[in-house]
Each structure stands twice: as structure tokens, then as C-alpha cells.
Amino acid sequence: MKVTSALLAPFIAGASATIYYAGVAESGGEFGAYGTPGTGIPGTFGRDYQFISEAGIDTHVDQNQLNLFRIAFLLERMCPPATGLGATFDEAHYNQYKQAVDYVTVTKGAYAILDPHNYMRYNDPSSQPYSGSVIGNTSDTKAATTAQFGEFWGELAKRFKDNEKVIFGLMNEPHDMTSKLVLENNQAAITAIRATGAKNLIIMPGNSWSGGHAWTEGSDPSSAIMNQFQDPLNNTAIDIHEYLDIDYSGSHTQCANDAATHLTELTKWLKHFSSSVVLDIATSDFTLQPHSATLATPIPTQPSQQIANLQTQTHNLKAFITEFGGANNTGCATMLKDMVNYMSDNNEYIGWTAWAAGPFWGPNSPCCSDSTLLGSLEPGSKAGDGGPGLYDTVWLPVLQPLVPKLLQWSGLATVDGGELSTKS
């Protein structure tokens, strides 16, 4: 006989396309370290770096009804190089960071992604994104180990585990390393987080800058291995970045790569590992049925293969796109709208943060400007000529109308989402 729909409910929950979390990345905690090695470490809070502007958060929550903020920090400030990456924190820095996270989550009632903005590197952020030793690189005697990365996340998770509105973003944009090492570092962090008893949602990156367009590409793609992580609570999502310019870097004003085309293979991969399970008890016939779409590589149909797949397809994989953006022109406006609508139309995507707001950008632009001064997504931002910044030219007219009217405002963040409502 066939298993009833009631028994299948845990596998098909969340099948309808829904965005539960929407907001902006808060960039500023990683500022002030560029230059000669050692510059700005530890740095001076409020002069070299700052995590958020409370007034900016107020506007984004109270007026724009955003419920998600990704708050960047540097590992070298949280864990000073003198003591190394691990469980020993600079307590003053941690307290400054916690104050920002608490303002977002406790005072304003939104969700916060903790964002170590380090490109899976540690010990020298002076020329990011390339400086510093790759974490876990055993051929580099200066490199922090995978175990140390786990120790760091275990300590951070222990401190935030009682705040259900905190999301653990394991690392910003790993690149130029093996995908196997990315997975090993991710797994060390997940294991350490769960060992503390933390139930918080985790979002883990892939390789190649965690680019959605590159997820299945190259000789060492993220798609070949990233599904192999283990989370006993099944509450880990994939962290994706996707820019729309010609080289996907977020450097240029012209948008050239539309999301529907360049996220297709990633979306198929997510669907593959978010399959519903059907079991014919009478014949022991296991089948895995994707919710929709035809896979480029069909799911195996031999029973032995099906059982193997069954063991690896229990993650209910979902994704956040935590960096994307575009300039203030018609072409980018169209592609940005299409990208947000693409996420809304595909249930594999449950949240997003646009790049970027932050208190220290001034007239400078976090993305998509060809080095021109277009301002940022920070409320009140001005361009270099004194005119309106990207908040007024991109956020309000293009992205704000696409923020869902109903979002999750209470309860633990999960891959399945929670109750949707307006902000009370």
C-alpha cells in the first residue's frame, strides 16, 4: 500500500513558494582593516568600524517592515591573532557586536544573521578578499585549523543559542580552495554549534564565492559535495550570493546576467535534495519525487540506488540569497525585480538580504557602481554629487515594493519557516 499524505507531511511541508525573511546586509563591522598588515586590528569602534546605525535599523523595520539583517564582523577582531582563532574572544568587541545583534533582534524584533566576513581566511584581513591564510590549509603553518574554526563557532553559538532570532551564517564567500575543505570547515562548525544545544538556523556557504551561477560549474563544483553535510536537527540552509553584472562580481553598473537563467542549475540541485519521499510498503519500492522540474541528472531508479539517495536527501535543502544588488538604471531595475520574483516563485528560496546598508558608506557604494559614488542602501544615503543615493534610487522604487507583506516575526528561524504576519 502507499503511505498516506498525512505520513508524508513532514517531507512535503513548505512546498508552496514563500519568502519568510527579507532585508538588507549591514556592512561596516569589517571596515577599517585595509592597508598594511595589522592595520585596524583591533581598531577603534565608532571610528574604524561600526556594525549598524540604530536609526537606520529603525527606518528599515518600522517603515519598510524588514525582518532580516546580516551583520558583518571580522574574525581577527572577535578572536585576536595574538590568541588565535578559537574560543578566546576579545570581550569588549564581542559586547559591541552583541549590542548590535540585540538591537535588531530584541529591541526591534527582527532576525539577525551573524556574518564573519572573512572569505574562509584568518590572520590578515588587510587586503581582503585575498589576504590571510585559508582556514584548514594544512600546508600553511600560519593557517588556523578546521578544529579551531569549530571551536570558534561553538563558543559563539553558546553565547547566542538562547536567542531564537539569531541565524548562524558560517562564513562569507569562501574561494580559491577545495570544495572538500569548505565542506569540512562547514561541518566542523555545524557539529560544534549543535554540541552546545543550539537549535538556531544555520546557513552554510559553498565554494567559488558561494555564487549561485557557479554552484554546478567547474572541475570542483559545490554541487558535487555540499549536500553531504550532517545536521542532526535538519535546520541548515545554503547561503548564496548572486550579482547581475557581466562577471558576477557586483562591481559594474550594467546588469547583464539574469537570475532565471543563471540560477536554474542551482535551483534544480536544491529541488533534487528537497525531494518528497514515497514508499510502497508492499513492494519495498522507494522513489524520490522532486516537487517540480526535471533534473539535468535524473534521480536513480534502481532500488539500491534509491535507498542510498534516501539517506542523503533528508536535508530539505533551502537557500538564502544574502548578497545581490544592482545600480540605479533601468536594466538593473528590471533584473533586480526579476531576481526577487524568481525567489518568490521557487520554494527552494526562503529569504534574502540585499547588499548593502551600513553607517560608514557615506557617498561610496557597496556594489555595482564602476567606482562612481552612488551611495548605499542606508536610509538617508546621498550620492557623491549630493543627490539621492541607492536607498532612494534602488531600494525604495525597486526592492521595497517586492518585500512580502507577510513575513515571520516570531519563533525560531527554520528551513521550514514559521507563522507569517505583519509586524505588530
C-alpha positions, 0 to 999 in steps of 0.5 A: 500500500502507499503511505498516506499524505498525512505520513508524508507531511513532514517531507512535503511541508513548505512546498508552496513558494514563500519568502519568510525573511527579507532585508538588507546586509549591514556592512561596516563591522569589517571596515577599517582593516585595509592597508598594511598588515595589522592595520585596524586590528583591533581598531577603534569602534565608532571610528574604524568600524561600526556594525549598524546605525540604530536609526537606520535599523529603525527606518528599515523595520518600522517603515519598510517592515524588514525582518532580516539583517546580516551583520558583518564582523571580522574574525581577527577582531572577535578572536585576536591573532595574538590568541588565535582563532578559537574560543578566546574572544576579545570581550569588549568587541564581542559586547559591541557586536552583541549590542548590535545583534540585540538591537535588531533582534530584541529591541526591534524584533527582527532576525539577525544573521551573524556574518564573519566576513572573512572569505574562509581566511584568518590572520590578515584581513588587510587586503581582503578578499585575498589576504590571510591564510585559508582556514584548514590549509594544512600546508600553511603553518600560519593557517588556523585549523578546521578544529579551531574554526569549530571551536570558534563557532561553538563558543559563539553559538553558546553565547547566542543559542538562547536567542531564537532570532539569531541565524548562524551564517558560517562564513562569507564567500569562501574561494580559491580552495577545495570544495572538500575543505569548505565542506569540512570547515562547514561541518566542523562548525555545524557539529560544534554549534549543535554540541552546545544545544543550539537549535538556531538556523544555520546557513552554510556557504559553498565554494567559488564565492558561494555564487549561485551561477557557479554552484554546478560549474567547474572541475570542483563544483559545490554541487558535487559535495555540499549536500553531504553535510550532517545536521542532526536537527535538519535546520541548515540552509545554503547561503548564496550570493548572486550579482547581475553584472557581466562577471558576477562580481557586483562591481559594474553598473550594467546588469547583464546576467539574469537570475532565471537563467543563471540560477536554474542549475542551482535551483534544480540541485536544491529541488533534487535534495528537497525531494518528497519521499514515497514508499510502497510498503508492499513492494519495498519500492522507494522513489524520490519525487522532486516537487517540480522540474526535471533534473539535468541528472535524473534521480536513480531508479534502481532500488539500491540506488534509491535507498542510498539517495534516501539517506542523503536527501533528508536535508530539505535543502533551502537557500538564502540569497544574502548578497545581490544588488544592482545600480540605479538604471533601468536594466538593473531595475528590471533584473533586480525585480526579476531576481526577487520574483524568481525567489518568490516563485521557487520554494527552494528560496526562503529569504534574502538580504540585499547588499548593502546598508551600513553607517560608514558608506557615506557617498561610496557604494557597496556594489555595482557602481564602476567606482562612481559614488552612488551611495548605499542602501542606508536610509538617508544615503546621498550620492557623491554629487549630493543627490539621492543615493541607492536607498532612494534610487534602488531600494525604495522604487525597486526592492521595497515594493517586492518585500512580502507583506507577510513575513515571520516575526516570531519563533525560531528561524527554520528551513521550514519557516514559521507563522507569517504576519505583519509586524505588530 
